[in-house]
Amino acid sequence: MLDEANAYESSRDYDCCQIIDGAFTVGCAVNEAYCAGREAPPSDAEVEAVAKRLCWNSCKWDGVDSYAAKDEDDAWDYAGEIPGFHEEYIRQAKEMLEIARKAVNE
């Protein structure tokens, strides 16, 4: 993760990517923010986005073709009418994001 953050920082054109007089510069702040973001738990928006995609990609649920929905939001709205569907997709999304974060941080 640190190598990736350093590569990200180095890919940007900052004039101040070093510690000057013991103070962090913009480049260091970018590095720290990047690392903190990678270690942070997924936001509710990230979880919902993954859950919607899982719902959309599930093809069929409750005997209804989800591709008959016009988009992910439409499929998500319909799935919300079926008890437990949102919760199950959210559970799966959290699990997938946790697995992905562990793989990236190892």
C-alpha positions as CSV (number, residue, x, y, z in Angstrom):
1,M,0.0,0.0,0.0
2,L,2.8,2.4,0.8
3,D,4.5,1.6,-2.5
4,E,1.3,2.3,-4.3
5,A,0.8,5.6,-2.4
6,N,4.3,6.7,-3.1
7,A,3.8,5.9,-6.8
8,Y,0.6,7.8,-6.8
9,E,2.3,10.8,-5.1
10,S,5.2,10.6,-7.5
11,S,2.8,10.6,-10.5
12,R,1.5,14.0,-9.6
13,D,3.4,17.2,-10.4
14,Y,3.9,18.8,-7.0
15,D,6.6,21.3,-6.4
16,C,6.6,20.5,-2.7
17,C,6.8,16.8,-2.2
18,Q,9.2,16.8,0.7
19,I,9.3,17.7,4.4
20,I,10.5,21.3,4.7
21,D,11.6,22.5,8.2
22,G,9.8,19.5,9.8
23,A,6.4,20.4,8.2
24,F,4.5,18.1,5.9
25,T,4.0,19.4,2.4
26,V,1.2,18.8,-0.1
27,G,2.8,15.7,-1.5
28,C,3.1,14.2,2.0
29,A,-0.6,15.0,2.7
30,V,-1.6,13.3,-0.5
31,N,0.4,10.2,0.5
32,E,-1.2,10.1,4.0
33,A,-4.7,10.7,2.7
34,Y,-4.3,8.0,0.1
35,C,-3.1,5.5,2.7
36,A,-5.9,6.5,5.1
37,G,-8.5,6.0,2.4
38,R,-7.2,2.6,1.6
39,E,-7.4,1.5,5.2
40,A,-10.8,3.1,5.9
41,P,-13.9,1.0,5.9
42,P,-16.1,1.4,2.8
43,S,-18.5,4.2,2.9
44,D,-22.3,3.6,2.8
45,A,-22.3,5.0,-0.8
46,E,-19.6,2.4,-1.8
47,V,-21.5,-0.4,-0.2
48,E,-24.8,0.6,-1.9
49,A,-23.1,1.0,-5.3
50,V,-21.7,-2.6,-5.1
51,A,-25.0,-3.9,-3.8
52,K,-26.9,-2.3,-6.7
53,R,-24.5,-3.9,-9.2
54,L,-24.8,-7.3,-7.5
55,C,-28.6,-7.0,-7.7
56,W,-28.4,-5.9,-11.3
57,N,-26.0,-8.7,-12.2
58,S,-28.0,-11.4,-10.4
59,C,-30.1,-11.7,-13.6
60,K,-33.1,-13.3,-12.0
61,W,-34.6,-13.0,-8.5
62,D,-38.1,-13.9,-7.4
63,G,-38.7,-15.3,-10.9
64,V,-38.4,-11.8,-12.5
65,D,-35.7,-11.0,-15.0
66,S,-33.7,-8.0,-13.5
67,Y,-32.6,-7.0,-17.0
68,A,-36.2,-6.1,-17.6
69,A,-35.5,-3.2,-15.4
70,K,-34.3,-0.1,-17.2
71,D,-31.2,0.3,-15.0
72,E,-29.5,-0.6,-11.7
73,D,-31.6,1.9,-9.8
74,D,-34.9,0.5,-11.2
75,A,-33.8,-3.1,-10.3
76,W,-32.8,-1.9,-6.9
77,D,-36.1,-0.2,-6.3
78,Y,-38.0,-3.4,-7.4
79,A,-35.7,-5.6,-5.1
80,G,-36.6,-3.3,-2.2
81,E,-40.2,-4.5,-2.5
82,I,-39.1,-8.1,-1.7
83,P,-38.4,-8.6,2.0
84,G,-34.8,-9.2,2.8
85,F,-33.4,-8.6,-0.7
86,H,-31.7,-5.2,0.0
87,E,-30.2,-6.6,3.2
88,E,-28.8,-9.6,1.5
89,Y,-27.2,-7.6,-1.3
90,I,-25.8,-5.1,1.2
91,R,-24.3,-8.0,3.3
92,Q,-22.7,-9.5,0.1
93,A,-21.4,-6.1,-0.9
94,K,-19.7,-5.5,2.5
95,E,-18.2,-9.0,2.3
96,M,-16.8,-8.4,-1.2
97,L,-15.4,-5.0,-0.3
98,E,-13.7,-6.4,2.9
99,I,-12.2,-9.2,0.8
100,A,-10.9,-6.8,-1.8
101,R,-9.4,-4.4,0.8
102,K,-7.6,-7.4,2.5
103,A,-6.2,-8.5,-0.8
104,V,-4.9,-5.0,-1.6
105,N,-3.4,-4.4,1.8
106,E,-1.5,-7.7,2.0
